[in-house]
Amino acid sequence: MGKNVAIFLICFAIAFGGGYLFFKNNQASEPAQNGEQTDQAAKDKAIGQQQGDASDNEGRILVQRGCISCHSVSALNIQGGATGPDLSQAYVNVEGKHGVPIEEFLKKPTSAVMAGVLGDKPLTEDELKAVLEALKTASEK
C-alpha cells in the first residue's frame, strides 16, 4: 500500500508541474488576457476593428463611448451589437419614439435601458456635441 501511495504522489507531482508549466507558457504569449493592455489601447483597437469604412472617423465617439456594444450605425458602416436598434436614423426618429428631442434624450433618457446606461456616466458637453454630429451625419446619408 505504501508503494501505491508513493507512485500516486510522484504521478500527481509530475502532472501538476507539467500542467503548471503548460498554462504558464500559454498565458505569457497572450498579454491582452492578463490585463497588460491599457483601456485606451483596447479602445483604439476596437475603433480600428469596428469603424469599418466610415470616413474621417465620423462615428468615432460612438465607438469610444461604447454605443456599439448594443447598437450599429449602418449609414456610417459601423457594425456593433444587435441588442439595440440601428442608430442611422436616430437623429430624426428619437423625438417621435420617445417624446423628447434627441439632445434632451441623450441628457436624460426616457427609456429605462438608456437611463441605466447614461445614468452612471453621462455625456460631457463635448461628447454630446460629437454624438449629435455623428447621428446627424448618419441620418443624412
C-alpha positions in Angstrom: 0.0 0.0 0.0 2.8 2.4 0.8 4.3 1.8 -2.7 1.0 2.7 -4.3 0.8 6.0 -2.4 4.4 6.8 -3.4 3.6 6.1 -7.1 0.4 8.2 -6.8 2.3 11.2 -5.3 5.0 11.0 -7.9 2.5 10.9 -10.8 0.5 13.7 -9.2 3.6 15.9 -8.8 4.6 15.3 -12.5 1.1 16.0 -13.8 0.7 19.1 -11.6 4.1 20.5 -12.6 3.5 19.8 -16.3 0.1 21.5 -16.2 1.5 24.5 -14.4 4.3 24.9 -17.0 1.9 24.4 -19.9 -0.6 27.1 -18.7 2.1 29.5 -17.6 3.7 29.5 -21.1 0.3 30.0 -22.8 -0.6 32.9 -20.6 2.8 34.6 -21.3 2.1 34.5 -25.0 -1.3 36.3 -24.6 -0.6 39.5 -22.6 -4.0 41.1 -23.6 -5.8 38.5 -21.4 -3.6 39.3 -18.4 -4.7 42.9 -18.3 -1.4 44.2 -19.6 -3.2 46.1 -22.4 -4.4 49.5 -21.3 -8.0 50.7 -21.6 -7.0 53.2 -24.2 -5.2 50.7 -26.3 -8.2 48.4 -26.2 -10.5 51.3 -27.3 -8.1 52.2 -30.1 -8.1 48.6 -31.3 -11.9 48.4 -31.1 -12.1 51.6 -33.1 -9.9 50.2 -35.8 -11.9 47.0 -35.9 -15.4 48.4 -35.6 -15.1 51.7 -37.6 -15.4 49.9 -40.9 -15.4 52.3 -43.9 -16.6 55.4 -42.1 -14.6 58.2 -43.5 -13.0 60.8 -41.3 -13.9 58.8 -38.2 -17.5 60.2 -38.3 -18.7 57.7 -35.7 -15.5 57.6 -33.5 -17.4 59.0 -30.5 -20.0 56.2 -30.8 -17.2 53.6 -30.5 -15.3 55.5 -27.7 -18.4 55.7 -25.6 -19.4 52.1 -26.1 -22.6 52.7 -28.0 -21.6 50.0 -30.4 -21.8 47.4 -27.7 -25.6 47.4 -28.3 -26.1 49.5 -31.5 -24.9 49.5 -35.1 -24.8 52.5 -37.4 -25.1 51.1 -40.9 -25.1 54.5 -42.5 -21.6 55.0 -41.2 -20.6 51.4 -41.8 -20.2 50.8 -38.1 -21.0 47.2 -37.1 -21.9 46.8 -33.5 -24.3 44.9 -31.3 -27.8 43.8 -32.2 -29.4 44.4 -28.8 -30.4 48.0 -29.6 -31.7 49.5 -32.8 -29.6 50.7 -35.6 -28.8 54.4 -34.9 -28.7 55.5 -38.6 -32.0 57.4 -38.3 -31.9 58.1 -34.6 -31.3 61.8 -35.2 -34.7 62.2 -36.8 -36.7 59.3 -35.1 -36.0 59.8 -31.4 -38.4 62.6 -30.8 -41.3 60.7 -32.3 -40.4 57.5 -30.5 -39.5 58.9 -27.0 -41.4 62.3 -27.0 -38.3 64.5 -26.5 -35.7 65.9 -28.9 -32.6 63.8 -29.3 -30.4 66.3 -27.4 -32.7 66.1 -24.3 -33.0 62.3 -24.7 -29.2 62.0 -24.5 -29.1 64.2 -21.4 -32.0 62.5 -19.7 -33.1 59.3 -21.4 -36.8 58.4 -21.2 -36.2 54.7 -21.8 -35.2 52.6 -18.8 -32.3 50.8 -20.6 -30.7 54.1 -21.8 -31.3 55.8 -18.4 -29.3 53.0 -16.8 -26.5 53.2 -19.4 -26.1 57.0 -19.4 -27.1 57.5 -15.8 -23.8 56.1 -14.5 -21.7 58.1 -16.9 -23.5 60.9 -18.6 -22.1 62.5 -21.7 -20.0 65.6 -21.4 -21.0 68.7 -23.4 -18.2 67.9 -26.0 -19.3 64.2 -26.2 -22.9 65.3 -26.6 -22.0 67.6 -29.5 -19.9 64.8 -31.1 -22.6 62.2 -30.8 -25.3 64.6 -32.2 -23.0 65.4 -35.1 -22.3 61.8 -35.8 -26.0 60.9 -35.7 -26.9 63.9 -37.9 -24.3 62.8 -40.4 -25.7 59.2 -40.3 -29.2 60.4 -40.9 -28.2 62.5 -43.9 -26.6 59.5 -45.7 
